[in-house]
Amino acid sequence: MTKKYAVIVVGGGIVGATAACALAQAGIDVALLDARNPARTWPADPIDIRVSALTRASQNILRAVGAWDAMEQRGIGPYDHMHVWDADSAGVLHFDAAETEFPELGHIVENRVTVASLWDQLESLPSATILCPATVADLQINSDSAHIVLSDGTILAADLVIAADGRDSALRQMAGIQTTGWEYKQDGLVATISSEKSHQFTAWQRFLPEGPLALLPLKNGQCSIVWTLSHDTAQDYLKLSDADFLQTLEHAFGGILGKMLTVGPRGAFPLRFQYAQQYSADHFVLIGDAAHAMHPLAGQGANAGLLDAAAIAELIIKADQAGRPVGSHKTLRQYERWRKGDNLAMMSSMDVINKMYTTDNEAFRQLRGTGMSWVNHSAWLKNYFNRYAMGLRDDLPELACGI
């Protein structure tokens, strides 16, 4: 027997679980599918090497769907300063929460904290069904609905299937949606470190010849590092002893936080610029990394995905309230027009900045340093970039506005 839902969300990570929570809160009959049940508890150490720098807009969304209080209880790391500088020029840029109306610029949060809190909330909502473990074997779309065939033969039907299953989305491929993009031939090396000096609740980023090195302040006083390197260099650094890696890291960071004392497990992932040529098909839509993958130098990937989740949820809820099919072509095209341009603008900005800071041209290096310092001394420009980075820009979904 085929089980029917209004909406099926495939992928229970941050973005998919947020979309499911928002829909279920509004009374939409939604099923969330994932191959793995996420951890809800874990030892205090080590910190998860997968973290996200969540903006004010993302905080508003997560609070609106009922997950933020549980995230605070599990532990989040606020930061109130951001310091960016160029190793090859005199360029410096500093942001301070005191220059805004908010007590902090954002929060560094372990991904497992966000996911566990969202799943806890989802389980409390009567309109939500969690199917886990569940692996999708096939997607079938006809004129009036979409059908999901699970690996155990179970068939599920919905007016709309939302794919939130990552940048290598199997659902996107099943729907026949093509992508455009390229590999950066760079890896993002991630780890958790402790340093001699306090992180001062500051997000630090130094632009180096192979790419930026970011140290993000964690709630326990440690830092999460995200280091963009060529693929070969990243693989070499994974093989270093802890002592040699810490010495290399300390030198690369310029000793700003003193000696690097300890490092936890290290990992690296290939970086890619990728976007789906279309965000939707009949009764089917992409959100998060399934729709777009961008360079992590400004930490905007998860935030862009959360805006996708809030936008599609808002449009589905409005369609349902108006008595229209939630998977209608009109609704999905409206979502695509709303989010695709914003995502491409953010992705392109990150791509340009990455290329600017990996050039060997000396004159260009000095020019970018001058430009960075010029922005730093312009209160209007700093405020504009600061608010944009915090996700506080025009045309936000209602959930992101903190209303």
N, C-alpha and C positions, 0 to 999 in steps of 0.2 A: 504494500500500500504506500502511495506517495504522500509524504507529509508536506503540507503547504504553509509557507510563511509569507508575510508581506515583503520582508527583506532578509537576505542571507549575506552575512559578512564573512569572507574567507580571509583568515589571518588575524590572530589575537594579540598582536604586538601593540605598541602604544597607539598607533593610528587607528587600526581596526577596532580595538577595544573601546577607544573613545567614541568612534562613530556608533558602535552598538549601544553604548551607554546613553548617548544623547537620544537615539531613537527610542529605546526602551523607556526612558524617562517620560517621553511624550505619548506613551501607550502604543507605539508601533510594535507589531508582532515581529520580532527580530531573532534570528539564530546566528550565533557566532561559532565558526568552525576553526579548529586549529589541530595540528598534528600532535602537539605536546601541551601538557598541563604545566603552566609556569609555577616556579617555586613561590610559596607564600611566606616562608620563614627561612632563615639562614644564619650562620654564625656571624658575629660582628666583624670578624676578619676572615679572609681579605675582602677589600672593597671590590665590587664588580668592575672590571676594566671597561665595560660598556656604560658610558654615561652620556647624558644630554645636557646642553646648556639651554634651559627653558626660559623663554622670554615672558614678559608681562602678559602678552596676549595668550600665550600657551597656559600660563597660570590661570588666567580668567576662564579659559575653556575647561581645564581640569577641575577647577573649583565648581563651575556650573554643572558638570556632570557628576559631581559628588565624590571625586577621588582625592581632592587636595588635602583634606584633613587627615586621611589615612596616610598620605605621602609624608606629611609633616611628622606624624607619629613614628613612621619608619625611619625618617631622617632625610633632610634635604640640606643643601649647602648654599646659602645666599652669598652673593658677591655684590659689593657696592662700588668697586672701582674696576676699570679696565685699562691696562697699560700696554700699548703696542709700539714697537720700535723696530727700526731697520738696521740690521748688522752692517750693511754696506753703505750707509749714508747717515746723515744727522737727523733723519726723520723720526719724529716722536709724536704719538697721539695718546691723549689721556682722557678718559671719561670718568665722571664722578656722579654718583647717585644724588649728591647734594645739589647738583645742577638741574635735577628733575623734581617732580612732585612725589616721587616714590622713595621708600626707604632703601631699596636695592635696585640694581640693574637687571638682575635675573637670578636664577638658581641652577646650581650644578646638581643633578639628580641621577643616581644609578638607574639604568633602564629597568632593572628588576623591581625597584621600588614603585615606579610608575605603573608597570604592568600588573603587579600583584594588587595594588590598590584599585585599579580599574576592574579587575576580575572580581574582587571582593564586592565592589559596588554592583557589578552586573548580576551577580548571584542573588542580590537582594531585590531585584526588579522583576515583578511578575510577568512583564511582557517579553522578557529575555529568556532564551534557551541557549545553553552552552553545549555544544557537541564536541567532545574531546576524549580520547584522540579520534580524529577524523581526517582522512586523507582523500582529496578529490582526485578521482580517476578520469572524469570527463565532465565537460560543460556542454549542454545542449540548449540552444536558443530557438524558440519559434516565435510566431507572431504575437502571442499573448502572454508569454511567460518564459522564464529560464528554468532549466532543470540541472541540478547537480547530482552526479552519480559518484557515490563514495566507493572506496576500494573494496568494501565488504558487500557491495551491490545495492546498498540503500539508495533510494532516489528521493531527492528533496526538490520542491518546486518553490518559486518565488516570483513576485512581480519584478523584483530587482535583485541582482547579485552585485555586491560591492567587493572588488578585489583589493585586498590590503596585504598581499602575500609577498612583498619585497621586490627589490629591483630585478631579480631573476624570475619574476612572477610567472608561475605555470598557468594561472588563469588567463593572464594577458595573452599568452601564446595560444591557449585553447580558443580564445575569442578571435584570433587572427589579427590582433593589433600589432603593427610593426613599431620598432623604435629607431630613433636616430641618435647618434652619439659617437664617442670614442673613448678609448682607454687613455688615462693620463700618463701611463708608464711610471706612476708614482704609487707608493703604498702609504697608508696611514698607520704608523706604529703607535700602539696604545699600551699603557701600563699605569700602575699607581706607584708613586714615589713619596718619600719623606725627605725633607730638607732641613738644613741647620737653622735657617731663619723662617719665621712665620710667613705664610702666604698672604697675610694681611687682608684676607677676604677680597683679593684682587685676582681677576683673570688676566694672566700675562701672556703676551704673544710676541715672539721675536721672528722677524722674517730673515731667513737664511738662504744661501745660494740654491739649495735643493728644494726649499719650501719652508713654510712657517712651522715653528715649534710653539705649541700652546701648553701652558701649565694652568690647570683649572682647579680652584680651591674646593676641597671637599669638607664635609661637616666634621670629620675627625682630625682635621689639621693637616692631613696629607694633601697631595695634588694628583689629579689625573692628567697624564700627558697625552697629547695628540701631536705626533711629529710627522710631518709630510716629508718623505724622502724618496729618492729614486728607488725603484724596485730592488735593484741589486744591493744598494746601501742598507735598505731596511732588512733584507734577508741576512746580510752580514751582521747587523746590530742585534738581531735575534739570537745569533750564535755566540755573542760575546759573554764572558763571565759577568756576574752582577757587578763586580768591582770595576771591570773595564767599561761596562756600559754606563755606570754612574759617573765615572771620570769623563767619558765622552759627552754625556748629557750636561754635566757641570760646565765644561768648556763651551759647549754650544750655547748655553743659556747665559754665558758671560758672568757667572758667579753672583747674579742678582740675589738669589736666595741662599747664598753661602754654599757649603758643601752639600752634595747630594748623598744622603745617608743610606737609604734602603730602596729597593725596587721589588715589586711583586711580579707575578707572571706577566710576560710580554706577549703581545699578539700583533699581527699586521694584516691589513685588508687592502686589496687593490682599489684604486680610486678611478671613478668613471664619470664622464658627463653623458647623461642619457635622458631622453624624454620620449614619451609615447607620442606617436604621430596623431593619435586621437585619444581622448580620455574616455570615450564611451562608445557603446554599440547598443543595439536593441536590448533593453532590460539588463544592461551590464555597464558598470562604471569602474574606473581606476582611481585610487587615492594613494597618497604617500609615495613611498619609493617605487611602487608598481607603476606610477605615472611619471616619476622624475627622480633622477639621482644627480646630486650636485657635489662639488668639492666641499670638504668639511671645514675649510679655513675659517669660516665665521660661525660654524655650528648651527646652520639654519635648516638642515635636512628634516629633523624631527618637527621643528616649528612649522615649516611649510606643510608637512603632512597633517599636523593638528589643525591647521587652517582648512585644509581640504576636508577633513572629517567634519569640522563644524559647518562648513559651507554645504556639503551634500546633505547633512542631517537637517539643516534649516530648510532647504528646498523640499526635501521629502516630507517633512512635517507640514509645511504650508500646502503642499499638494494634497496630502491626506485630509487636512482640515477643510480644503475646498472641494473635497469629494472627487479629486482627480486621481488617476492611477499613479502610484509613486514611481513607477518605472517608465513613465511616458517620455517620448523623445524630446518634448518641450522642456521638461524638468532637467534631463541629462545634458542637453545642449546649453541650457542656462548655467549649469554647474561648470561645464567646460569653458564657456566664455568668461566666467567669473574667475576661475582659478588658473587657467593655463597661462594667461598673459603675465600674471603676478609671479608665477613660478618661473617662467622663462626669464623674466627680468632679474630675479634673484640669482638664478643659475648662471646667467650671462655675466652678471656683476662679479660673481665668485671666480668665474673662468678668466675674466680680464685681469682681476687682481692677482690671481695665481701666475698668469703669464708675465705681468708687470714685474713681479718680484723674483722671477727665475731667469731674467735676461742677463746677458753678459756685457751689455753696452754700458760703458762707464757714464757717458753723458745722460743716458736715460735713468741710471741709478741715482744720480745727483738730482735730476728733475723730480723724480718721485719722492725723494727725501724732502725737497723743498715744498712740494705739494702737501705732503703729510703734515709738516710743521705749520704750513699756512692754514690748513683746516683746523689744527689744534689751537690757533690763535683767533679763530673766528667763532664767536659765541653762537651766531645763527646757524652756521654750517654744522658745528658740533651738535647742537640741539637737534637739527634735522637728522643727521646720521644716527644719533643716539636713539631717537624715537623710532626710526625705521628699524634699527637693530632690535629694539624691544618689541617689534611687531605692531606698534601703535601708528598705523597708517590708515589711509582712507579705504572705504569699501570693505570693512572687516565684517565677518559673520557676527551675528548678534551675540553668540556665546563668547566671542573673543573680546567683547567690549566691556565686560564686567558690569553690565547693567543689572 
